[in-house]
Amino acid sequence: MSDFDPIGIVVDWVDACRKGDLATLLDLYADDAQLECMCNGTQRYRGMRELESYWGPRLSGFSSAGFVLEEIKPTPHGVDFEYSVAGSLRIRASFRFSAEGKIFSMLCTPSRQNSHDGRAC
């Protein structure tokens, strides 16, 4: 990785989610970024249009339900972290970054759940 702080980018990502700020959130991603969500079956999204269709409806739920960073750690290729929504839905996310400091891939999977709602992210 070059001259950027990957943990700082993830913290900015968390802040955008908490605020429900779709424009700021999308600006953190590379134009050709891909997201794979395995929280409710496997779903794949690529590029800004698909990322916007994924995040748009979820952000309002995150900001109103409460979005908490549980754990964050650097890895050799990016950052892994765990967050919760509404105090019970727990998600693990792995971020990988471009040389320019943009998110180019993200994988989210369910973690320990304290709720019967399996649609976590």
C-alpha positions as CSV (number, residue, x, y, z in Angstrom):
1,M,0.0,0.0,0.0
2,S,1.2,3.5,-0.7
3,D,0.7,6.8,1.1
4,F,-2.8,6.3,2.6
5,D,-4.2,5.0,5.9
6,P,-6.4,2.0,5.3
7,I,-7.8,2.0,8.8
8,G,-8.6,5.7,8.4
9,I,-10.5,4.9,5.2
10,V,-12.5,2.3,7.0
11,V,-13.2,4.7,9.9
12,D,-14.4,7.2,7.2
13,W,-16.6,4.4,5.8
14,V,-18.1,3.8,9.2
15,D,-18.8,7.5,9.7
16,A,-20.5,7.7,6.3
17,C,-22.7,4.8,7.2
18,R,-23.6,6.3,10.6
19,K,-24.6,9.5,8.9
20,G,-26.4,7.9,6.1
21,D,-24.2,9.8,3.7
22,L,-24.3,7.8,0.4
23,A,-22.2,10.3,-1.6
24,T,-19.4,10.2,0.9
25,L,-19.6,6.4,1.2
26,L,-19.5,5.9,-2.6
27,D,-16.5,8.3,-2.9
28,L,-14.5,5.9,-0.8
29,Y,-14.8,3.2,-3.5
30,A,-12.9,2.8,-6.7
31,D,-15.0,3.3,-9.9
32,D,-14.8,-0.4,-10.7
33,A,-15.0,-1.6,-7.1
34,Q,-16.8,-4.9,-6.3
35,L,-18.7,-5.9,-3.2
36,E,-19.7,-9.5,-2.3
37,C,-22.3,-9.8,0.4
38,M,-22.9,-13.3,1.9
39,C,-25.3,-12.1,4.6
40,N,-28.5,-13.3,2.9
41,G,-27.3,-15.6,0.2
42,T,-24.4,-14.5,-2.1
43,Q,-24.9,-11.3,-3.9
44,R,-22.3,-9.5,-6.0
45,Y,-22.2,-5.9,-7.0
46,R,-19.7,-4.1,-9.3
47,G,-19.2,-0.5,-10.2
48,M,-20.8,2.7,-8.8
49,R,-24.3,2.1,-10.1
50,E,-24.6,-1.3,-8.5
51,L,-22.9,-0.2,-5.3
52,E,-25.4,2.7,-5.1
53,S,-28.3,0.3,-5.5
54,Y,-26.9,-1.9,-2.7
55,W,-26.0,0.9,-0.2
56,G,-28.8,3.3,-0.9
57,P,-31.6,1.4,0.9
58,R,-29.3,0.1,3.7
59,L,-27.9,3.4,4.8
60,S,-31.1,4.8,6.2
61,G,-31.6,1.6,8.2
62,F,-28.0,1.8,9.6
63,S,-28.3,5.4,10.6
64,S,-31.7,5.0,12.3
65,A,-31.0,1.6,13.9
66,G,-27.5,2.4,15.2
67,F,-24.2,1.3,13.7
68,V,-21.3,0.3,16.0
69,L,-17.7,-0.6,15.1
70,E,-16.9,-3.7,17.2
71,E,-13.4,-4.6,16.1
72,I,-10.9,-3.4,13.5
73,K,-7.5,-4.8,12.5
74,P,-5.1,-4.4,9.6
75,T,-4.3,-7.4,7.5
76,P,-1.4,-8.0,5.0
77,H,-3.7,-7.0,2.2
78,G,-6.2,-4.6,3.7
79,V,-8.4,-4.2,6.8
80,D,-10.9,-6.6,8.4
81,F,-13.5,-5.4,10.9
82,E,-16.7,-6.3,12.6
83,Y,-19.6,-4.1,13.2
84,S,-23.1,-4.4,14.6
85,V,-26.4,-2.8,13.6
86,A,-29.1,-2.2,16.2
87,G,-26.9,-3.7,18.8
88,S,-27.5,-7.3,17.6
89,L,-26.9,-7.9,13.9
90,R,-23.2,-8.5,13.6
91,I,-21.3,-8.3,10.3
92,R,-17.7,-9.1,9.4
93,A,-16.2,-7.1,6.5
94,S,-12.9,-7.4,4.7
95,F,-11.7,-4.4,2.6
96,R,-9.0,-4.4,0.0
97,F,-7.6,-1.1,-1.5
98,S,-6.3,0.2,-4.7
99,A,-2.9,1.9,-4.9
100,E,-4.8,5.2,-4.9
101,G,-6.3,4.5,-1.5
102,K,-9.8,3.6,-2.7
103,I,-11.8,0.5,-1.7
104,F,-11.6,-1.9,-4.7
105,S,-13.2,-4.9,-3.0
106,M,-15.3,-5.7,0.0
107,L,-16.6,-8.9,1.3
108,C,-19.2,-9.0,4.1
109,T,-20.4,-12.1,5.9
110,P,-22.6,-12.7,8.9
111,S,-20.9,-13.0,12.3
112,R,-22.3,-14.0,15.7
113,Q,-26.0,-13.1,15.6
114,N,-28.0,-12.0,18.6
115,S,-31.2,-11.7,16.5
116,H,-33.4,-14.0,14.4
117,D,-33.1,-11.6,11.5
118,G,-30.7,-13.2,9.1
119,R,-30.6,-10.3,6.8
120,A,-27.8,-8.5,8.4
121,C,-26.4,-6.3,5.7
